[in-house]
Amino acid sequence: MSLSTNPEPAMQQAEAAREPRIIAFLCKWCTYTGADLAGTSRLQYAPNVRIILVMCSGAVDPLYVMKPLLEGVDGVLVGGCHAGDCHYVNGNYKARRRIALVRNYLEGLGLEQDRVWFRFISASEGRVFADTINEMTESLRKLGPNPLAEEWTV
C-alpha cells in the first residue's frame, strides 16, 4: 500500500463530483409556492439549491445577486410571478431589468452571463420549478466552478 504524495488526481476527482451551488431568490407569492408544490408533489430536482424567500422579486437588489457570486457560489436564480400577475404590480418587470443589467456586468468580472438566471414561475408550476433547477444545474456543470471561488479562498 503506497500513499500518493501528488494530490492532483484526488482534487480532480473531487472537482468532477462537486455539484454546482445555486442560490435562489424566490417570490413568496408565486415561485416560492411553485417550489413548495414541487416538494409536496415529490418531484425530483437537484438538492444543491439554497432558497431565500423574498416578498417580491422586485425587492432583489443587484448586490444580493452579486455577493454570492463574488463569494464563490456557482449560480443565482431569481424567480418571480408571470408578467401581469405580480402582487406588487410591476415588481417582476423591475427584477427582470435588474437581472439583465447584472448579467451584462458579469462579463467585466470574468464570469459567464449564464451564471445568473431569471424565470417567471407561477404557484401552480411545480414541474417548471423542478425542471428549471435541473436545467440550471446542468448548465452550471458545463460552465464549471465559479472562477472567483479560487481567488477568494484562503
Secondary structure, 3 states (H helix, E strand, C coil): CCCCCCCHHHHHHHHHHCCCCEEEEEECCCHHHHHHHHHHCCCCCCCCEEEEEECCHHHCCHHHHHHHHHCCCCEEEEEECCCCCCCCCCHHHHHHHHHHHHHHHHHHHCCCHHHEEEEECCCCCHHHHHHHHHHHHHHHHHHCCCHHHHHHCC
